[in-house]
């Protein structure tokens, strides 16, 4: 299990397990490899949580399991800038809730900027450049896997920690990652299709998301790799922005070209948009639907049986962990270099046991773009 300190060192899985096992209901002291102790950590309502820990930034590197517990409070009111592709859907609203609440709990300032959509890479870069002027650290949900590398290089050269969250970036100058494998999410969903179709030949329309986005490209790889050699045929792949209107148009196009499909599988927005379209065409009982990540739309769809399945990547927790990683990096405290919450497949059969607070913002939550320490 790999952690980073300044200077960097490794902590073994055993040492971490012993440290976390010592956590009480309020706080604990973490042991370092040389026997010294570091800051107390708070066992907050969301923590500890089960996470996957990668040995390095590569998604195919060795993994281990651990419990994650955040800091109690930051040593000072750091300024953290958070950049996301957009705030057009409930997925990023859940992330917004996670970062805002964690910033409040740890006592740091948080400013969030959103670029308005995956087509706006230049805007995201400019927003980051502007926001970084007054930021001590940055938490970035990238529009493009490769497109922000020069920006990250400049931030790293200025000594500002950069936390890569949710979508993934290819830069080797980032400080830490709080994200899961969208390849795994898609593979879990593909496996559900294989089992749900009971080995029968079926046709699938596949909607991975925006072309060029790291998470969507990873989803494409995982979905197709899992289906290789199965009886599931992908009749068409449709890339596109995750706005509901955009996904609805893509679904309409596919249904016009392939009226005999058995499954619509894609982004959570795809799954949500498919419901009324299939209902209007009287296809709700003929075409089954799954998203390859989880939002309030997929939650409602599963309740109403317009969506049959969606795995959760615990978006709220990714945001919380990203803020905690940023604070730990600024304060030169140990942190997991690449970590993501465990994945959970949600269906109607498992919905009642699923902890929604890991993934969705509470009802009535409005996007929060500024948090003041102590506010």
Order of alpha helices (4+ residues) and beta strands (2+ residues): beta-alpha-beta-beta-beta-beta-beta-alpha-beta-alpha-beta-alpha-beta-beta-alpha-beta-alpha-beta-alpha-beta-alpha-beta-alpha-beta-alpha-beta-beta-beta-beta
